[in-house]
Amino acid sequence: MTPPHVVVLVLLWTGVAAVLLSAAAVLRLRGTLMRLHALAPASCVGMPLIAAAVAVEQGAGRAAAKTLFIGLLFAVGGTVTTIAVGRAADRSGEAEKGGGS
């Protein structure tokens, strides 16, 4: 195994672990705000790490830059979406009810 391949595997499996742990937390936790909090590792850490692994595998070039940009969009977009959904849940009173589940 070459060093770049090891880097790809570490990035990929770290990202996959973050997404899987986040999914398990969403299933386990109750309440809208708690579930939103549990999704943060998937969108802010997991997907960008997976995108970084793909970019390293692709090598230097336009494709890697595009992949890293997509990972950045996931990190920023996930945070913005979480804030928007949290505010909407708070305004509707869903946050106080515990999410209805």
Phi, psi and chi 1 to 4 in degrees:
 res  aa     phi    psi   chi1   chi2   chi3   chi4
   1 MET       -  134.3  -87.4 -155.2 -102.7      -
   2 THR   -85.5  157.2   63.0      -      -      -
   3 PRO   -57.2  -41.6  -27.8   35.1      -      -
   4 PRO   -62.1  -34.3  -23.4   32.5      -      -
   5 HIS   -66.6  -38.2 -173.2   67.8      -      -
   6 VAL   -64.9  -41.9  172.1      -      -      -
   7 VAL   -61.1  -44.1  169.8      -      -      -
   8 VAL   -59.9  -45.6  167.4      -      -      -
   9 LEU   -64.5  -41.1  -71.3  176.4      -      -
  10 VAL   -65.0  -46.8  168.4      -      -      -
  11 LEU   -62.1  -45.6  -72.4  170.5      -      -
  12 LEU   -62.3  -50.0 -179.9   64.7      -      -
  13 TRP   -73.1  -27.4  -74.2  109.8      -      -
  14 THR   -68.1  -42.7  -55.5      -      -      -
  15 GLY   -64.0  -43.3      -      -      -      -
  16 VAL   -63.8  -40.6  168.2      -      -      -
  17 ALA   -62.7  -41.0      -      -      -      -
  18 ALA   -63.0  -41.7      -      -      -      -
  19 VAL   -67.0  -43.9  171.2      -      -      -
  20 LEU   -66.5  -41.6  -70.2  176.1      -      -
  21 LEU   -64.6  -37.5  -73.2  172.6      -      -
  22 SER   -64.9  -42.5 -177.0      -      -      -
  23 ALA   -63.4  -41.3      -      -      -      -
  24 ALA   -64.0  -38.6      -      -      -      -
  25 ALA   -66.5  -37.7      -      -      -      -
  26 VAL   -63.4  -39.0  167.5      -      -      -
  27 LEU   -68.8  -33.3  -67.4  174.6      -      -
  28 ARG   -82.6  -39.2  172.5   99.1  167.5   86.8
  29 LEU   -81.4  155.0  -64.8  174.0      -      -
  30 ARG  -118.0  148.4  -62.5  -70.9  177.4 -129.6
  31 GLY    99.7  141.9      -      -      -      -
  32 THR   -62.0  -48.9  -55.5      -      -      -
  33 LEU   -68.2  -35.7  -63.7  179.2      -      -
  34 MET   -66.4  -40.3  -69.7  176.8   69.1      -
  35 ARG   -67.3  -39.3  -73.5 -178.7  175.3  172.5
  36 LEU   -61.8  -40.8  -79.2  173.7      -      -
  37 HIS   -63.2  -36.4 -176.6   72.7      -      -
  38 ALA   -69.5  -23.9      -      -      -      -
  39 LEU   -78.4  -15.7  -72.7  173.5      -      -
  40 ALA   -56.8  -44.8      -      -      -      -
  41 PRO   -61.9  -33.3  -22.5   31.5      -      -
  42 ALA   -67.2  -45.7      -      -      -      -
  43 SER   -83.4  -33.8   62.4      -      -      -
  44 CYS   -93.8  -21.6  -64.3      -      -      -
  45 VAL  -121.3  -50.5  177.3      -      -      -
  46 GLY   -62.0  -56.2      -      -      -      -
  47 MET   -64.9  -41.8  -68.1  -53.7  -64.8      -
  48 PRO   -62.6  -35.3  -28.1   36.9      -      -
  49 LEU   -67.0  -39.8  -76.7  174.2      -      -
  50 ILE   -65.1  -41.4  -67.1  169.6      -      -
  51 ALA   -63.7  -38.9      -      -      -      -
  52 ALA   -64.4  -38.6      -      -      -      -
  53 ALA   -63.2  -43.2      -      -      -      -
  54 VAL   -64.3  -40.3  172.1      -      -      -
  55 ALA   -64.9  -40.2      -      -      -      -
  56 VAL   -64.9  -40.2  170.1      -      -      -
  57 GLU   -64.3  -36.1 -177.7   68.1   25.1      -
  58 GLN   -72.9  -25.3  -70.1  171.8  -26.0      -
  59 GLY    84.6  175.6      -      -      -      -
  60 ALA   -66.8  138.0      -      -      -      -
  61 GLY   152.0 -174.9      -      -      -      -
  62 ARG   -65.7  -38.9  -67.2  175.2   97.7 -177.9
  63 ALA   -63.0  -42.1      -      -      -      -
  64 ALA   -65.8  -39.8      -      -      -      -
  65 ALA   -63.3  -41.4      -      -      -      -
  66 LYS   -64.7  -40.9  -70.5  176.4 -174.5  178.1
  67 THR   -64.6  -42.5  -56.2      -      -      -
  68 LEU   -65.5  -35.5  -71.2  174.3      -      -
  69 PHE   -64.3  -40.3 -179.2   68.5      -      -
  70 ILE   -63.5  -41.2  -69.4  168.9      -      -
  71 GLY   -61.9  -39.2      -      -      -      -
  72 LEU   -65.1  -41.1  177.4   67.5      -      -
  73 LEU   -61.3  -40.0  -73.6  177.4      -      -
  74 PHE   -62.8  -43.0  -94.6  102.0      -      -
  75 ALA   -64.8  -47.0      -      -      -      -
  76 VAL   -74.6  -45.0  173.5      -      -      -
  77 GLY   -64.3  -37.4      -      -      -      -
  78 GLY   -64.5  -39.7      -      -      -      -
  79 THR   -66.5  -46.4  -56.7      -      -      -
  80 VAL   -63.8  -42.7  171.2      -      -      -
  81 THR   -64.5  -40.7  -57.0      -      -      -
  82 THR   -62.1  -42.5  -60.0      -      -      -
  83 ILE   -64.0  -43.6  -69.0  169.2      -      -
  84 ALA   -64.6  -43.9      -      -      -      -
  85 VAL   -67.7  -38.6  171.0      -      -      -
  86 GLY   -62.3  -42.8      -      -      -      -
  87 ARG   -65.8  -40.9  -75.5 -175.8 -179.6  175.5
  88 ALA   -64.1  -41.1      -      -      -      -
  89 ALA   -65.6  -38.0      -      -      -      -
  90 ASP   -66.2  -42.5 -174.3   46.0      -      -
  91 ARG   -67.8  -33.6  -72.5 -176.4 -175.4  147.6
  92 SER   -83.1  -10.0   71.7      -      -      -
  93 GLY    86.8    2.2      -      -      -      -
  94 GLU   -65.9  -30.4 -173.5   73.8   19.2      -
  95 ALA   -66.2  -37.2      -      -      -      -
  96 GLU   -73.1  -30.4  -70.3   87.9   22.9      -
  97 LYS   -74.8  -13.4  -71.2 -170.2  -98.4 -178.6
  98 GLY    87.3   15.9      -      -      -      -
  99 GLY    86.8   -5.5      -      -      -      -
 100 GLY    74.6    8.7      -      -      -      -
 101 SER  -117.6      -  -41.8      -      -      -
